[in-house]
Amino acid sequence: MSIFVGVGVFDPKVRFFGDSLAMVYGRETSARKAKDGTEQSRCLIWTDTWFKRNGNWQIIAAQDTRFECK
């Protein structure tokens, strides 16, 4: 088991394609503290695709790619 330490979201951007489709993308970091006390970092770039259906925005696709934290 690990304990959540924190998260940061950086440079999120939104691109609209018409009135009902949008892509949101950016990067994030998170850190957790393991049972042994070590802190483990995770860095991601991500893209979420949203579609507006019946007046409500819904995520229709999501993609995360992990990269080495610096």
C-alpha positions as CSV (number, residue, x, y, z in Angstrom):
1,M,0.0,0.0,0.0
2,S,1.2,3.5,-0.7
3,I,0.1,7.0,0.6
4,F,-0.8,9.7,-1.9
5,V,1.5,12.7,-1.5
6,G,0.5,15.1,-4.2
7,V,-0.3,15.9,-7.8
8,G,0.4,18.8,-10.2
9,V,-1.2,19.5,-13.6
10,F,0.8,21.7,-16.0
11,D,-0.1,23.5,-19.2
12,P,-3.5,22.1,-19.9
13,K,-4.8,23.2,-23.3
14,V,-8.2,22.8,-25.0
15,R,-8.9,22.6,-28.7
16,F,-12.4,22.7,-30.0
17,F,-13.5,21.1,-33.3
18,G,-16.9,22.5,-33.9
19,D,-19.6,22.8,-31.2
20,S,-19.5,19.2,-29.9
21,L,-16.0,17.9,-30.0
22,A,-13.0,19.0,-27.9
23,M,-9.5,17.7,-27.0
24,V,-7.9,18.5,-23.7
25,Y,-4.2,17.7,-23.3
26,G,-1.4,18.5,-20.9
27,R,1.1,16.9,-18.5
28,E,1.0,15.9,-14.8
29,T,3.1,14.6,-12.0
30,S,2.2,12.7,-9.0
31,A,4.0,11.3,-6.0
32,R,3.2,8.5,-3.6
33,K,5.0,7.4,-0.5
34,A,5.4,3.6,-0.3
35,K,5.2,1.5,2.9
36,D,9.0,1.5,3.2
37,G,9.0,5.3,3.2
38,T,10.4,5.9,-0.3
39,E,8.7,8.4,-2.5
40,Q,7.8,7.3,-6.0
41,S,7.2,9.9,-8.7
42,R,5.1,9.4,-11.9
43,C,5.1,11.8,-14.8
44,L,2.5,11.6,-17.6
45,I,1.4,13.4,-20.8
46,W,-2.2,12.9,-21.5
47,T,-5.0,13.6,-24.0
48,D,-8.7,13.4,-23.3
49,T,-11.3,13.6,-26.1
50,W,-14.7,15.0,-25.2
51,F,-18.0,14.9,-27.1
52,K,-21.1,16.9,-26.3
53,R,-24.2,14.7,-26.4
54,N,-27.7,15.9,-25.4
55,G,-26.1,19.1,-23.9
56,N,-23.7,17.2,-21.7
57,W,-19.9,16.8,-22.2
58,Q,-18.6,13.2,-21.9
59,I,-15.1,11.8,-22.3
60,I,-15.1,9.4,-25.2
61,A,-11.4,8.6,-25.3
62,A,-8.4,9.0,-22.9
63,Q,-4.7,8.4,-23.4
64,D,-1.8,8.6,-20.9
65,T,1.9,8.2,-21.7
66,R,4.4,7.8,-18.9
67,F,7.8,9.4,-19.2
68,E,10.8,9.7,-17.0
69,C,10.5,12.4,-14.4
70,K,13.3,14.9,-14.2
